[in-house]
Amino acid sequence: MFGLGFGEILIVLVLALVLLGPERLPDAAKQLGKGLREFKKATSEIKQQVEKELYSDEKHLPLSASPMRLPTPSATAAPSSAEPDATVTAAASPAALSARTDEPA
């Protein structure tokens, strides 16, 4: 878990037994277990909250943030005089589109 081998774990347990004594060692182990459980619960709640916020932002993206589609061959044909210039709007770059939306109407 922390890169400790059997020998290191044995030394830590012996030191804990010597420092705490046989009466207080079980209580200390219970408290350590409760603390680790609470820590794991708190970190999983934080992780769930972050994931919830990330996924909720993806669901509510504005349409302008979606990738542009390439124009179809029929859209690149020369437009008639009665319809608007479809090739300019379909082939506009994202920078040009953002520049248009930044200008006041």
Secondary structure, 3 states (H helix, E strand, C coil): CCCCCHHHHHHHHHHHHHHHHHHHHHHHHHHHHHHHHHHHHHHHHHHHHHHHHHHHHHHCCCHHHCCCCCCCHHHHCCCCCCCCCHHHHHCCCHHHHHHHHHCCC
